[in-house]
Amino acid sequence: MKVIHKPYTPTKDFRRGSEELTALHLLNKRFDCRTYLPSMQFFIDSSNEKPIITDFLKSEIVPSLPARKKMLDIGAGKGEITGEVGKSFNKVLMIEPGRKPRMQESTFKRMFSPKYTHIDGYFPLDTPPANDFNLVLGSHVLYYSGQGAWIYFIECARDLLSKGGKTVFIMNDDIGQAGAMNIHFGGETYGMDRFVQYCSCYFNQEIKSYELQITVQALTYKEMMRNAMFYLFNSLRKIKPDELLDYVKTQFLQPDGTYEMRIFERAFVIEK
Ligand SMILES: C[S@@+](CC[C@H](N)C(=O)[O-])C[C@H]1O[C@@H](n2cnc3c(N)ncnc32)[C@H](O)[C@@H]1O
């Protein structure tokens, strides 16, 4: 079985939007990385990641589904992607432990629609929901379980699909500027090419895989340093701040004095 790999071209130009967001959100933010969640929010504000993923799902995946009745988002986080992509479905279930999709379910229902439901738990659930989902999404959630469990995780996601449904997983790739930075500082790499190829053999099907190109922008080196630290969060204890600062200043500086980093993310699709 083979993997069909292609770059994904966004349907809109998200750069201008993210530049405005950058200017608005980054001014006056202080350089620190004491906690994960504020750093993640800072990273989200600095990048066009969520709009690009949302656009990819809405333009490439949702139209290709045989039906759009139910969607499941595993590890919905704050629910930015779920809220937008879920508009195409009659019912949407989010599984997200503890933080109650960080945005409260009631807020979510008010902002979007009553069709959103949240389960506070870890996937796979002891009592799985009915297997009638048209789309099961796992965006940046596989890192939380060891690599040895990934296939099991994906298989459980695929089990919940109705016939013809698709499960889509999205992960950081090891290529591009951010991938190179991660490798340079000895971060964990995931070998997405090999893993997607393995999935193709394991599930005995042709797998479509896409390269999503994300841009992170910052006005100053301190802000880009903060984004780089978030990206390298798992290996930060091994990294000397001076070396990272030097790397950020030399690799990501733009001619206009701002900073920009390109991230490649891999999306792959398994059908039932
Ligand atoms: C990096 S965030 C990604 C959020 C969102 N999917 C996105 O792409 O913007 C990953 C989320 O997965 C959640 N998570 C981790 N392991 C999980 C599991 N086994 N089941 C459900 N959620 C999980 C975490 O709590 C976190 O909010």
The ligand as an SDF file (V2000), in Angstrom:
LIG
                    3D

 27 29  0  0  0  0  0  0  0  0999 V2000
   -1.6830   20.4560   21.9060 C   0  0  0  0  0  0  0  0  0  0  0  0
   -3.3570   20.3830   22.3830 S   0  0  0  0  0  0  0  0  0  0  0  0
   -4.1400   20.4350   20.7970 C   0  0  0  0  0  0  0  0  0  0  0  0
   -5.4930   21.0610   20.8540 C   0  0  0  0  0  0  0  0  0  0  0  0
   -6.2580   21.0670   19.5450 C   0  0  0  0  0  0  0  0  0  0  0  0
   -6.5560   19.7120   19.1200 N   0  0  0  0  0  0  0  0  0  0  0  0
   -5.4990   21.7940   18.4780 C   0  0  0  0  0  0  0  0  0  0  0  0
   -4.8960   21.1780   17.6070 O   0  0  0  0  0  0  0  0  0  0  0  0
   -5.4930   23.0140   18.5340 O   0  0  0  0  0  0  0  0  0  0  0  0
   -3.6060   18.6810   22.8110 C   0  0  0  0  0  0  0  0  0  0  0  0
   -4.7760   18.4600   23.7240 C   0  0  0  0  0  0  0  0  0  0  0  0
   -4.9900   17.0560   23.8480 O   0  0  0  0  0  0  0  0  0  0  0  0
   -5.4120   16.7820   25.1690 C   0  0  0  0  0  0  0  0  0  0  0  0
   -5.1600   15.3260   25.3920 N   0  0  0  0  0  0  0  0  0  0  0  0
   -3.9920   14.7310   25.6510 C   0  0  0  0  0  0  0  0  0  0  0  0
   -4.1420   13.3910   25.7360 N   0  0  0  0  0  0  0  0  0  0  0  0
   -5.4720   13.1480   25.5170 C   0  0  0  0  0  0  0  0  0  0  0  0
   -6.2600   11.9550   25.4770 C   0  0  0  0  0  0  0  0  0  0  0  0
   -5.7200   10.7310   25.6590 N   0  0  0  0  0  0  0  0  0  0  0  0
   -7.5840   12.0920   25.2230 N   0  0  0  0  0  0  0  0  0  0  0  0
   -8.1360   13.3020   25.0090 C   0  0  0  0  0  0  0  0  0  0  0  0
   -7.4300   14.4540   25.0490 N   0  0  0  0  0  0  0  0  0  0  0  0
   -6.1140   14.3780   25.2890 C   0  0  0  0  0  0  0  0  0  0  0  0
   -4.6140   17.7340   26.0130 C   0  0  0  0  0  0  0  0  0  0  0  0
   -5.2540   17.9930   27.2400 O   0  0  0  0  0  0  0  0  0  0  0  0
   -4.5540   18.9790   25.1220 C   0  0  0  0  0  0  0  0  0  0  0  0
   -5.5700   19.8970   25.4280 O   0  0  0  0  0  0  0  0  0  0  0  0
  1  2  1  0
  2  3  1  0
  2 10  1  0
  3  4  1  0
  4  5  1  0
  5  6  1  0
  5  7  1  0
  7  8  2  0
  7  9  1  0
 10 11  1  0
 11 12  1  0
 11 26  1  0
 12 13  1  0
 13 14  1  0
 13 24  1  0
 14 15  1  0
 14 23  1  0
 15 16  2  0
 16 17  1  0
 17 18  1  0
 17 23  2  0
 18 19  1  0
 18 20  2  0
 20 21  1  0
 21 22  2  0
 22 23  1  0
 24 25  1  0
 24 26  1  0
 26 27  1  0
M  CHG  2   2   1   9  -1
M  END
$$$$
